[in-house]
Amino acid sequence: MTAAAASSPVPRAALERFFADAFAVADRAGAARGRVARRYRLGPGAFRLVAAGVDAAAALDAAFAHVRLPDAGDAGLEIHAWNEADGALPAAPWPADAYGQRGGIDLADDGRFAAFYQLGADTLSIIDRDRGRALYHMRRSLPYWERSFPFRPIFHAALAGTTLQPVHAGAVGHPDGGVLVTGPSGAGKTTTTIACLEGGLSYAGDDYVLVDTGPHPVVHSLYSGAKFTEDALRRFPRLVPHVWNPDRRPDEKALVFGQDGFPAALVAAMPIRAIVVPRVSGLSDTTARRVPAAVAVRALAPTTLAHLPGGAAGTLAKLTRLCAAVPCFELAAGTDLTQLPVAVTRILERLSA
């Protein structure tokens, strides 16, 4: 994105008009298809999904089914979702060069509106922070990976001014305390997380979780799904019958929703006692050692910042504060998967002693 584009704000009046016109499209789609309104937990609060028709609702509900709340009640954020076939978006007020590499649309740091286009998923998300209302437009059937964690940019933008932060990490433990499991692709994050839940630990997420980075860090379950490479899935044969996409293409991961594959392990929230950075050791045994907070920041921040456009400085500050607030460990993950939950349990016991 050029400096010239970044220095040319989209007029507020144009953004207000676009949002109002787009909302009218969503409203008409809901009236035609039938509105499906459902409420879900969002950390200590809630959000409401208003989908245009049962198909749109079904595409989005599975990721959040484990944190569904009674439909009546307050919600700090309302997301209206609809398919392109039920209504096309009006012409956007921003220029073509406003689209960033990570999906963010440069509105010149507009404090009220934020917009995101997700390449691959082909979705456009727009949020009006002042009104706590967002729009989610789906131009085609959602790919499996977007079904596993929809609305990430919306949550990121909605919670930017709070201590809450969507984070690229897994979380396992017990309701009275658990660990974040983080690291780049191939580091063993999913294998560690799923081995721990198979070993009897509670599960708050595998790919993205919501973390309160305040003085007493807490992880909140955001999505229930877990994604597996073919090699990883072979290590957990019990989950094979619960794969959501059994006829997936060779380039797709297997997706298992928690309410299908491991409902008893799901937990809504737990205090964060430590951050664990796994490393595939190639050895049989698993060992753990304490590492500086900077190691955890380097594991946690790059992918979180890459996936969530906008507010990078604020996000990095939250993640740095989080990693400084709790002990951090490197987990040299061995090939004997039964040792992984034992190692994590020992860390938790050590910290609670």
N, C-alpha and C positions, 0 to 999 in steps of 0.2 A: 504494500500500500504506500502511495507516495505521500510526501509531506504536504503537498498541495491538497490532496483529498482529505487528509486528516485535519487540515486547518479550515475546511469549509463546512460548517455545521448545516445539517438539514433543518430548515425552519420549523420551530415548534408547532406552528399552525398546520404545516403540511403533515407532520407526524400525527397530530391529533386527528386530522381529517382522515388520514390513511387508516389509523386504528379504528376509528368509528365506522368507516366503510367496510373494513375487514370483519369487524364484529357483526355488522349487519348481515354479511354473507354467512358467517357461522350461525347466526340466529335463524336465518331462513333455512339453512341446512338442517338445523335441529327441529324446526317446525315441520319440515317435510318428512324427515326420517323418524322423528320421535326422539325427544331428548332423554338421554340416560344419564342421570346425575348420581354420582357416588362420592363418598367422602373417605379420605385416607389420612393416616397419621403422617405428619411431617415433622420429625423431631418432637419437641414438646408441644407443637401445634398441629394444624391440620390443613389439608388442601382439598378442594372439591374438583372433580373431573366432571365436565358437562360435555358428553359426547353426542354427536349427531348420528343416532342409530345404534343398533346392537352390534353391528360389525365393527364400527369405530371403537366402541367401548371394549369389545372383546380383544382387539389388537393391543389395548393398553392396560387392561385390568390385571392380567396374569402376573405382571411384575410386582404389583402392589396388593394382591389379594390377601397376603399375610398381615398387612397393616390396615385392613379396611375397618372403618368405624361406622357407627349408625349414620345413615344418610342425613338425618336431621341434625343440626348443630352448627356451630360456628366454624368458619374456615378462613384463615388469613389470606389464602390465595385461591383463586378460581381459574381453572384452565379449561377453555373451550376448544374442543378438537373436532375436526371434520375432514372428510376426504374431498379431493379435487373434483370427483365426479358429482358431488353435491353442491359445488360452488367454487368458482375460481376466484383467486385473490384480485383485488384491484391493482392498478399499476403502482409500483413502489415509488416513493418520493426521493429515494437516494440514488446516486449515480452508480453505474456499473462497476467503477473502480472502488466502491465502498466495501466490497466483499473481501474479507481477510482470509488468509490461508487456513486459519483454524475455525472458520465458520462465523466469526463475529462480523457484524455489519457496522462500519464506522459511522456513528451518528455524532461524531465530535464530542464525545463524553457527555451526551445528554443525560441529565440526572433522573429523568422521569421514564423515558422509554429506552428499551434495549431490544435488539433484533438479532437473530442468528439464522443462518442457513446451513443445514447439515448435508454436505456432499455425501452421496452414497445412499443415505436414508431419504434424501430429496424432501426434507421437511423444512418449513419456515416457522420459526417461533418468534413471537413478539410479546413483550410484557410492558404493561403500564404499571410501574411501581406505585404510583400515587393511589391508584384504585385497587391494587392487589388483584389485577385481572390479566390473564395471558391468553394468547391464541396459539394454536398448534395446528398447522395446515399440512396435510399429508397428500402429496401429489401421486403417490402410488402405494402399493402394499408395502408395509414396513419390512425391512430385512430382519433376520433373526436377532442380530446384535442390537438393533434399536429397540426391539420388543423387550430385550432383557433389561434395558435401563433408559426408558423414555424420559423426556423433560429435563435432562441434566442441565442444559444451558439456562432453562427457565428457573430451576431451583437455585442455580449459582447466582443468577442476577437478582432473584427475589431476596436472597439471604445475604447479599454482599455487605450490608450495613450492620450485620449481627455477628455474634461469635460462632455461628453455625457455618459449616463449610462441607460441601460434597467433596469426598476424597477418594482417590483411586487406591483402594485397599480392601482387604478382607478383614473380618473380625470374628474371633472365636473366644470362648472362655466359659464363664458362668454368669448368671444374672447379677452376682455381686462383684464381678470384675473379670475383664478379659484383656486381650491383646489385639492391636492392629497388626495385620500381616501385609507388608508392602514390598514392592520391588518392581523392576522392569519386567517386560515379557520374557519368559524363559527362566526366571530366577527361582521358580518353584512356589509362587504365591498361591495359586489355585490348589496345587497338590498338597501343600501344607494345610491350607484351610479345610479342604474336604477330608483329608486324613484325620484332622482334629475332630470334625463333627462325627466322622465314622467311629472315632475312638471315644465318643460320649460327651464331647464338649458342645456347648450351645453355639449357635451360628447366627450372626447378625448380617452377614453379607460376604460375597466373594470378590466382586469387581468394583463396586462403588458403595460406599456407606456415607452417612451424614454424621459429622463429628462436631460436637460442641468444643471449641478450642479455648473456652474460658478457663478460670482458675482451677476448676475441677473437671477435667476432660471426660466426656461421655460419648460413646458411639451409639448412634441410633440406626436401626435397620431401615434401609431405604428401598432396596430391591431384594427379592428372594432368589433370583436366578443365579446359576453357576454355569460357566461355559468351559468345555473340555476339548482339548485336542484328542485325536484318536488314541494316541499313546496314553494320555492321562485317563481317558475313559476306561481303557482296559485295566487300569489299576483299581477301578471301583466298579466291578461287574454288577453289584447290587443295584446300581443306578441306571443301568442300561434300559430296563423296561420303562423307565420314567422319562426318557429323552423326548423332548417336545418335538424335535425335528428329525425323526428317524430316517426320513428320505432326503437328508441334506446333501448338498453338493460336496465334492471333495474339498473345496476351499472353505467350507463352513465348519465351525465348531459345533459340538453337540451342546444343546441347551437343556438344562433341567431346572424347573421351578421348584423352590423349596417345599411348597404346599403339596407337591406331588411326590417328590423324592425323599424328603426328610422333614416332615411337618413337626415331629416331636422335638427337633433340634432348634427350631426357630425361636428367637428371642427378640423383643422389641427394642431393648436398650440395655446397656451395661456400662459401668464406669471403665475407663481405660487405665489399666495398671502398667502397661508397657507397650512399646512398639517393637515388633520382631521383623527383621530383614532376613529372609531366607536366602541361602546360597546352595545350589546343588553341588554336593561335595564329591559324589561318585563313590564314596565309601559306604559301608554297611550301616555304621552307627551314626546317630545324630548327636551333635554337641552344640552347646550355646555359650556365647561369651558376651560380656558387656562391651558396648562400643559407644563412642561419643555421639552426641545428638546430631552432629553434622552428617554422620553416616546415614542416619534415618532421614534427614532432610533431603539428601541427595537421592535416596531411594523413593521418597514420597512425592517430592515436588515436581520433577520433570514431566511425568505423564499426567498428573493432575492439571498442571498449567497448560500442557499441550491440548488436553481434551476440552478445557473450559475456557472459552474466549472471554476476554475483558477482565479488568480489575486484577491484573497479574501481581502488582505490588501488594495490594491488600491480601490476596490469597497467599502469597509467599510469606507475608508477615504472620498470618494465622498458622500456617504449617510450621514455621520456625518456632513460634511460641508453643505449639503443641509438642514438638519434639524435645523442647527444653524442659517441659513440665513433667515428663514421665521418663523412667529408665528405658534405654534402648539396647537391644540385643541383636547380634548376628546369630542366625541359626544355620549351622552347617548341616543341611538336610541330607540324611543318608538314604540308602535304598530300602532299608527296612522301615516301611511306612508306619508300622505300629509304634515306632519310637517317637514319632513326631508329636502326637498328643501327650505322651509322657513328658517330653522335653518342655512343652508349653505349660503343662500342669506344674512342673517343677519350678518354672519361672514364677508362676502365680503364687505358689506356696512360699517361695523364697521372699517374695515381696510383701506377703501378708504376715510373715513371721514377726 
